[in-house]
Amino acid sequence: MLKSKPRVLIITSSGGGLAHYTCHLQEYLKKYCKLYFVTYKKDYINGDPINKPEDDLIAENIRNPYYLLEHDSPSSLFDVIHLIKKLGIKLVDIQFCTTAMPVVFYYSLLTKKLKELGVPVVLTCHDVLQHTLQTHRIESLRLLYDETEHFIVGNKSEFRKLTHYFPIAKSRVTIIEHGVYNKFDKGKFTEESARKHLKLTNKKVILFFGFLRKYKGILTLVDAMKFVAEKEKNAVLHLAGSSNVEDIVGEIKIRIKANNLFKNVKLSNEYIDINGIEALYKASDVVALPYINISQSGVLCMSWYFKKPVVVTDIFPEAPLIDRKMGMVVKKNNPKQLADALLFLLQNEDLAQKYGEKGYEYVQKHRSWEKIAEKTFSIFSRYIEK
């Protein structure tokens, strides 16, 4: 008789980066275990009810999720525990990032209760600390981290943060690098048709993609466009992403006006549906990630997949790999140096193309979800078999 697969519950969001990560991971992880999904019943930021996936990709890959999580509802906590008992779950994996600070206490109570019930919890930390370090936030995170059996982090930098700020044994932490986001290219656009679609024909396009937040160096990037536009009149910075996490649009517009960049900055302040991602990337010449603080980056992996050269700051764990091989590396908070790197790639198209191809080769070889799923389950099995 064949041995049945262990039942694993993944707690994740119903939209955004955590959900997309889960979409890619589950395809190969389900080879090893039977997966169930629990997600939020309401938005923990604005309180809006949630009863369906945010986009088609999530609907296709995170099948039949249970909408149970309410961070301010004790009954929700018991609903999740009841479900775990009912389904015979052997391990819970929480996909976690510190944007979800309102949920930390809820998760800590859930994890503590599961520990009492003998159900191990693995925390996949997409960032260990908030990007603006605050002592009281560390204490809040400690409540959750103390009850967690094992941690998955994306790189050595996050490993060091976790073991430095919290009393966690190194044996309880495993590094698994972020996988390649390869489900967004539907083959609907060419470079030419993408630029026409976005009204960027005959432009040299610099893409910034993702939530508009200060820690990502977005204000430095807008300041850099002053220098870029002086030498490349047709250069356009496309800021594509939502500011609903942090209201930064006013400051962006002030900088655009102060430097007369109305023709050189295109601001798309909205959540970009998965159907819009392909056109954004195919219309771009280079992707800018001038982050001031970093944990790991799905945007970087997606840029590599779309064969785009990148400009990153030297705080990226991947900076040594990238520097003049897949793109350019600059100091953070340095608009002039950032501008010079962007101009170099815009003005050296053949080299920029080679950088993009090198990035694609790297991410396909080293960041496959098949390998990530295998490593992830090797951690799960360590606790399931106890």
C-alpha positions in Angstrom: 0.0 0.0 0.0 1.3 3.4 -0.9 2.1 5.7 2.0 -0.3 8.7 2.0 1.2 12.2 1.7 1.4 14.2 4.9 -1.2 17.0 5.2 0.3 20.5 5.3 -1.5 23.8 5.8 -0.1 26.9 4.3 -1.2 30.2 5.7 -0.8 33.0 3.2 -2.3 36.2 1.8 -5.0 36.1 -0.9 -3.1 38.7 -3.0 0.3 40.3 -3.6 3.8 38.9 -3.2 3.1 36.3 -0.5 0.3 34.8 -2.6 2.4 34.8 -5.8 5.3 33.1 -4.0 2.9 30.5 -2.7 1.4 30.1 -6.3 4.9 29.2 -7.6 6.0 27.0 -4.7 2.8 24.9 -4.4 3.2 23.5 -8.0 6.2 21.5 -6.9 5.6 21.2 -3.2 2.4 19.2 -3.8 4.5 16.4 -5.1 5.6 15.7 -1.5 2.5 16.6 0.6 -1.2 17.3 0.4 -1.7 21.0 0.6 -4.4 23.1 2.2 -4.6 26.9 2.3 -5.9 29.4 4.8 -6.1 33.1 4.1 -7.6 36.3 5.4 -11.3 36.9 5.8 -10.7 40.6 5.9 -7.9 43.0 5.1 -5.8 43.7 8.2 -5.0 47.2 7.0 -8.4 48.7 6.1 -10.8 46.0 7.4 -12.5 45.3 4.0 -14.0 41.8 3.6 -12.1 39.3 1.4 -14.0 36.4 -0.2 -12.0 35.7 -3.4 -8.5 35.6 -4.7 -7.0 38.9 -5.9 -6.2 37.7 -9.4 -6.5 34.8 -11.8 -3.1 33.4 -11.1 -3.9 33.0 -7.4 -7.3 31.5 -8.2 -5.7 28.9 -10.5 -2.9 27.9 -8.1 -4.3 28.4 -4.6 -7.4 26.2 -4.9 -10.3 26.3 -2.4 -8.6 28.4 0.3 -10.4 28.8 3.6 -11.1 32.4 4.4 -10.7 32.4 8.2 -8.1 34.8 9.4 -9.3 37.8 11.3 -6.5 39.3 13.4 -8.9 41.0 15.9 -11.3 38.1 16.3 -10.7 35.3 19.0 -13.3 33.2 17.3 -11.3 33.2 14.1 -8.4 31.7 16.0 -10.5 28.8 17.2 -11.9 28.3 13.7 -8.4 27.9 12.3 -7.5 25.4 15.1 -10.7 23.5 14.6 -9.9 23.2 10.8 -6.4 22.0 11.5 -7.7 19.2 13.8 -10.5 18.3 11.4 -8.1 18.0 8.4 -5.5 16.1 10.3 -2.8 18.6 9.5 0.7 17.5 10.4 2.5 20.8 9.9 1.6 24.5 9.4 3.7 26.8 7.2 3.1 30.6 7.6 4.1 32.8 4.8 5.0 35.9 6.7 6.3 39.4 6.1 6.5 42.3 8.6 4.0 44.4 6.6 1.5 42.2 8.5 2.5 43.6 11.9 -1.2 43.9 12.9 -1.4 40.1 12.6 1.7 39.2 14.7 -0.1 38.8 18.0 -2.7 36.7 16.3 -0.1 34.5 14.8 1.8 34.2 18.1 -1.3 33.0 19.9 -2.0 30.5 17.0 1.5 29.2 17.0 1.6 28.8 20.8 -1.7 26.8 20.7 -0.5 24.6 17.9 2.7 23.9 19.8 0.6 22.7 22.7 -1.3 20.4 20.3 1.9 19.0 18.8 1.5 20.6 15.4 4.8 22.2 14.3 5.0 25.6 12.7 7.5 26.7 10.1 7.7 30.4 9.4 8.8 31.4 5.9 10.1 34.9 6.7 10.0 37.1 3.6 11.6 39.8 5.9 12.8 39.2 9.4 12.5 42.8 10.6 10.6 45.9 9.5 12.5 48.1 7.1 12.4 50.9 9.7 13.8 49.3 12.8 11.8 49.9 16.0 12.5 48.3 19.4 8.9 47.7 20.3 8.3 46.0 17.0 11.2 43.6 17.7 9.5 42.7 21.0 6.2 42.1 19.2 8.0 39.8 16.7 9.7 38.0 19.6 6.3 36.7 20.7 5.9 35.0 17.4 9.4 33.9 16.8 9.8 32.3 20.2 7.0 29.8 19.5 8.1 28.9 15.9 9.8 25.5 15.3 11.8 26.5 12.2 12.5 29.5 10.0 13.1 29.8 6.3 14.8 33.0 5.2 16.0 34.2 1.8 19.7 34.9 2.3 22.6 35.2 4.7 21.8 38.7 5.6 18.3 37.7 6.9 19.9 34.7 8.6 22.2 37.1 10.5 19.3 39.4 11.5 17.2 36.6 12.9 20.0 35.0 14.9 21.3 38.4 16.1 18.2 40.2 17.3 16.4 37.1 18.6 17.6 34.1 20.8 17.2 31.6 18.0 19.6 28.7 17.5 21.2 28.7 14.0 20.1 25.1 13.6 16.5 26.3 13.5 17.1 28.6 10.5 17.5 27.5 6.9 18.4 29.7 3.9 16.3 29.1 0.8 16.7 31.8 -1.9 13.7 33.3 -3.6 12.5 31.5 -6.7 12.1 32.7 -10.3 8.7 34.3 -11.0 7.9 32.6 -14.3 4.1 32.6 -14.4 3.6 36.2 -15.6 4.8 36.0 -19.2 1.7 34.9 -21.2 3.3 35.7 -24.6 0.7 38.4 -25.4 3.2 41.3 -26.0 6.4 42.0 -27.9 8.6 44.9 -26.9 7.0 47.0 -29.6 3.4 46.2 -28.8 4.0 46.6 -25.1 5.4 50.1 -25.6 2.5 51.0 -27.9 0.0 49.6 -25.3 1.6 51.8 -22.5 2.1 54.8 -24.8 5.8 54.6 -24.5 6.8 54.3 -28.2 10.2 55.7 -29.0 11.1 56.1 -25.3 14.0 54.7 -23.3 12.2 53.1 -20.4 13.4 52.7 -16.8 11.0 50.5 -14.8 10.3 50.6 -11.1 7.8 47.9 -10.2 6.2 47.2 -6.8 4.7 49.0 -3.9 5.8 52.6 -3.8 7.7 52.9 -0.5 10.5 55.1 0.8 12.7 52.2 1.8 12.9 51.1 -1.8 14.7 54.4 -2.6 12.0 55.7 -4.9 12.6 59.3 -4.0 16.3 58.9 -4.9 15.2 57.4 -8.2 13.0 60.3 -9.0 15.9 62.7 -8.1 18.2 60.7 -10.4 15.9 61.3 -13.3 16.9 65.0 -13.4 20.4 63.9 -14.4 19.2 61.2 -16.8 16.8 63.6 -18.6 19.6 66.1 -19.2 21.4 63.5 -21.4 18.5 61.4 -22.6 15.6 63.6 -23.4 13.4 60.6 -24.4 14.1 58.6 -21.2 11.0 57.8 -19.1 10.9 56.5 -15.5 7.8 54.3 -15.2 6.8 54.1 -11.5 4.3 51.2 -11.6 2.7 50.2 -8.3 0.4 51.1 -5.5 1.1 53.5 -2.6 -1.7 52.1 -0.4 0.8 50.8 2.2 2.6 54.2 2.5 1.4 57.5 1.2 4.4 58.8 -0.8 2.8 60.1 -3.9 2.7 63.7 -2.7 6.5 63.7 -2.2 7.0 62.1 -5.6 4.9 64.8 -7.3 6.8 67.6 -5.5 10.1 66.3 -6.9 8.6 65.9 -10.4 7.5 69.5 -10.4 10.7 70.9 -8.8 12.8 69.2 -11.5 10.4 69.7 -14.4 10.1 66.0 -15.0 6.6 65.9 -16.3 7.7 64.3 -19.6 10.2 62.0 -17.9 8.3 60.3 -15.1 5.1 58.2 -15.7 3.4 57.5 -12.4 1.0 54.6 -12.4 -0.2 54.7 -8.7 -2.3 51.5 -8.7 -2.2 47.9 -7.9 -0.8 46.2 -11.1 -2.9 43.1 -11.9 -1.0 40.1 -13.1 -2.3 40.7 -16.6 -0.4 44.0 -16.7 3.0 42.8 -15.6 4.1 41.4 -18.9 3.6 44.6 -20.8 5.5 46.6 -18.1 8.6 44.5 -18.3 8.6 44.0 -22.1 8.3 47.8 -22.6 11.3 48.5 -20.4 15.0 48.8 -21.2 16.3 48.5 -17.6 14.8 47.8 -14.1 15.8 50.0 -11.2 15.9 48.7 -7.6 17.6 51.5 -5.7 16.6 50.1 -2.3 17.8 51.7 1.0 16.8 48.6 2.9 16.4 45.0 1.6 15.4 41.6 2.7 14.8 39.7 -0.5 13.3 40.7 -3.8 10.8 38.9 -6.0 11.0 41.9 -8.4 14.7 41.1 -9.0 13.9 37.5 -9.8 11.1 38.6 -12.2 13.5 41.1 -13.9 16.0 38.4 -14.5 13.2 36.1 -16.0 12.2 38.9 -18.4 15.9 39.3 -19.4 16.2 42.8 -18.2 19.4 44.4 -17.0 19.1 45.8 -13.5 20.5 48.6 -11.4 20.6 47.7 -7.7 22.2 49.2 -4.6 25.2 47.5 -2.9 23.0 46.4 0.0 21.5 43.6 -2.1 22.8 40.2 -1.2 23.1 39.5 -4.9 25.2 42.7 -5.6 28.5 40.8 -6.2 26.7 38.5 -8.7 25.1 41.4 -10.5 27.9 43.9 -10.8 28.8 44.3 -14.5 27.6 40.8 -15.2 23.8 41.2 -15.0 23.6 44.9 -14.4 25.1 47.7 -12.3 25.6 48.2 -8.6 25.5 51.7 -7.0 25.6 53.2 -3.5 22.3 53.8 -1.8 20.9 57.4 -1.5 23.2 58.6 -4.4 21.1 60.1 -7.2 24.1 61.0 -9.4 25.7 57.6 -9.3 22.3 56.0 -9.9 21.7 58.2 -12.9 25.2 57.4 -14.3 24.5 53.6 -14.0 21.0 54.0 -15.7 22.5 56.1 -18.5 25.3 53.6 -19.0 22.8 50.8 -19.6 20.5 53.0 -21.8 23.4 54.0 -24.0 25.1 50.6 -24.3 22.2 48.5 -25.6 24.2 45.5 -26.7 25.9 45.2 -23.3 22.6 45.7 -21.5 21.1 42.9 -23.5 24.0 40.6 -22.6 23.4 41.5 -18.9 19.8 40.6 -19.2 20.5 37.3 -20.8 23.1 36.5 -18.1 20.4 37.2 -15.4 18.0 34.9 -17.1 20.5 32.1 -17.3 21.4 32.5 -13.6 17.8 32.5 -12.3 16.8 29.5 -14.4 19.7 27.5 -13.2 19.9 28.5 -9.5 16.4 29.6 -8.5 14.1 26.8 -9.8 11.0 26.1 -7.8 11.6 22.4 -8.1 14.7 22.7 -6.0 13.1 25.1 -3.6 10.2 22.7 -3.0 12.6 19.9 -2.4 14.5 21.9 0.2 11.3 23.2 1.8 9.9 19.7 2.2 13.2 18.4 3.6 12.6 20.9 6.5 8.9 19.9 6.8 9.7 16.2 7.0 12.2 16.8 9.8 9.3 17.9 12.0 6.5 15.8 10.6 8.5 12.6 11.3 9.1 13.5 15.0 
